[in-house]
Amino acid sequence: MAPSPPPRLDVHHVARLASLSLTDTEAARYMVELAKIVAYVAQLDELDTRDVPPTAHVQLHRLPVRSDDVKPGLSHEDALAQAPSVEGDGFAVPTFVDTAE
């Protein structure tokens, strides 16, 4: 039996937390999709995992490790030459912190 979809208010709340705005059509679609996800998680919750040891990293000893060699990078001038906007001796970026109090 599939669980009922989450209430529309919850979908809009999650969307606001993610800084998204949804139309009612989008919210209805996501309600159905979220209900499927919740049903799948409920199905996984039914599995008996008592004999499965906890695992933090799977096969960590087999991961390839590259050597940590120093390699030449871009010169300061070359990096700034490729920047979309330069100010003084560095990259110019839009202000993203409001300093007005």
N, C-alpha and C positions, 0 to 999 in steps of 0.2 A: 504494500500500500504506500503510495507516494505521499509525502507530507504536503500540507497545504502551503501555497506560496506565501512568502513573507508579506506582511501588510505593505501597501503602497507607501505609507508614511515612513516605514523603515528603509525602503529603497531610496526614497528621496533624502533621508537622513545620511545614509552611507554615501550617496552622491555628493551631498554638501561637504562631508568630511574629506572627500577626494577633490574638492573644488570643481565639481562637475554640475552642470545644470541639465536636467532631463525633461523631455516632453512627456506627456502622459502615455503616449504610445511607446516610447523607449522604456519608461518605468514599468509598464505592463510586460514588455518583453523580458526585462531583467528580473522581474518577479518570477517568471517561469524558469529562467535559467538558474537563478539562485535556489529555487526549490529543488531543481535537479542536483545541484551541488550538495545541498543539505541532505538529500536522499542518499547520495553516493557516500558521503561521510558517515551517515548512519549505518549504511551497509558495511563499511570498513570497520566500524565500531563493533560489529558482531563477530569479527574474527578473534580467535583465541591466540593471543600472542604471549601467553605465560612462559613458554619455553624458548622464546626468541630473545637472545641477549641484546641489551641496549647497544647501539652503535653510534659513535660520534662521527667517524670517518670511515668510509668504505674503501678498503684496499689502499690505505695511505702509503704503505711501503712500496706500492707498484707505480706511484705517480712519477712520470718523467720529470726530472729536474734539469733545467738548463744551467749552464755555467754562468756565473755572474761577472761577465767581462765588461769592462768599460769600453764603450764605443763612441766615436765622435758624433756629436749632435749638430744642430743648426747653430750657426753663429748668431749673436744678438742681432746683428744687422739683417741677416737672412730671415730670422723669425719675424722681425718687425716689418720687413718688406712684404711679407705674405699676410699681414694682419689687415682686416678690413678697415680698422681705424686706429691711429696712433696718436698718443698725446705725450708730449715731452719725450722721455726715453723709455716709454712702455706702451702696453696695449691700452686703448681707450674702450671702456665698457659702459653700458648704460647704468645710471644710478638705480639701485634696487633696494636701498635702505632709506627710509624716510627719516631724516635727521631733524625735522621740525618738531618742536614740542609744544 
